[in-house]
Amino acid sequence: MSKNLPAFYLFFIFLVMYYAGSFTRIPFADAIGFVLPVEIGKYEPTATATTHFLYVNTAIFIKNITGLNAIEASRLLIIISAALTVSVIYLTVKSITKLKWASVASAFIFGFSFTFWKNAEIVEVYTYNSLWLSLFFFSVITTFTAHKKIYIPLAALFFGISLWVHIQNILLIPAFILFLYYFRKETQYIYSSLLLFLLIFGGITFLNVSHGLPFSSPYFSERGEWLSKSFQKTFAEYIQDLIKSVVYVAYNFNVFALLGLAGVYFLYQSNRKMFFVFFTASLCVYGFATFYAVTDNYVFFLPFNIIFALSIGYGMSQIQSPWIKKLSWLSLCIPLFYFFAHTAALSTQKGKDFDQYKKYKGGMDYYMFPWMNNNAGILEFTIDKKQAPDPIFWMTNEAEIYIKLLKSKGYTEEEIRKL
């Protein structure tokens, strides 16, 4: 137990940190769409691409057993999932490197990474999804490093469950199949793992079809044609997407991104099988997230970001130089990086113009700071009948429904403004 104490410490450190920076009011984007069904309290019966079956039902369950309101129940699920994920990152890097310092540094680097930290501070599905994926990656790596075959079916279990949280995870199926292939001689574990995965994964389609939905319902959304539009871009737009994806990685991992690339190289040299499993996973997720035609595609990089954080830890462990260990302490300074980047952006005219244009949702703070204290709220925005320069009708429509529901429960407009 004592050897895993850092994992417990990391959990409590990030639990407090994420709670301290958590949203004050329900933010813009998809947040209201997650809080509303939890407030209604009716368990989601189907698992389509946009219902996020397991996330919503878990939040409702927490609300029911704790007596918390929908906002606080959602906050609890998001923050606990985020802090647990950081601890799993530590345990995973420790499994492959055997070095405590590299594992702790990797946990801080990932816990402070912009996209993950941001999603730990708002109402979204991605920290809960990251928890299941991190457990999946931990099981895969531990199978390779500890040679404990029990982790093969555990990998299948965690991966299967993750699909009930977010269907994007089907992009990891090629990597999962390759993982099973490499351990094909362990027939008892492979067949049981494959059967377990197929039962869990197939259960999604069975559930939907039993409720009268089409066979393809888990994979497509009725809200937009984002996937088809992803194939209709010009060559220049694809290049812009690729450049933007590199910027995302740099903003998330800054100087530590170089150690991530080093980790890729060292893993290729030392363990080709593990390398190809994670290379396959990274290629599928990174490619999809890069070219997916939605404005918030940065969140779809999170599974890749988990893998890259693990690679950073491995890269640290393999570079035989004392300055690397000293460099790892810079991970504690990552929040300062966001502050200076924000200051630099606002010093330019384009930055000032962008800040003013997006002022309705918090301006540059919303886009460059991961923490969300004293943020602009969608409910207050809707009550005041404000207008945004961007189309946000789906947010305000759901906000109006939520406001009406809260009023029926006795809330005043002044009280709702603060939520």
Salt bridges, closest charged atoms under 4 A:
GLU39 OE2 - LYS409 NZ 2.59
GLU72 OE1 - ARG75 NE 3.01
GLU222 OE2 - ARG223 NE 4.00
ASP241 OD2 - LYS233 NZ 2.48
ASP355 OD2 - LYS359 NZ 3.02
ASP365 OD1 - HIS342 NE2 2.66
ASP384 OD1 - ARG417 NH1 2.52
ASP390 OD2 - LYS358 NZ 2.72
GLU413 OE2 - LYS407 NZ 2.90
GLU414 OE1 - ARG417 NE 3.64
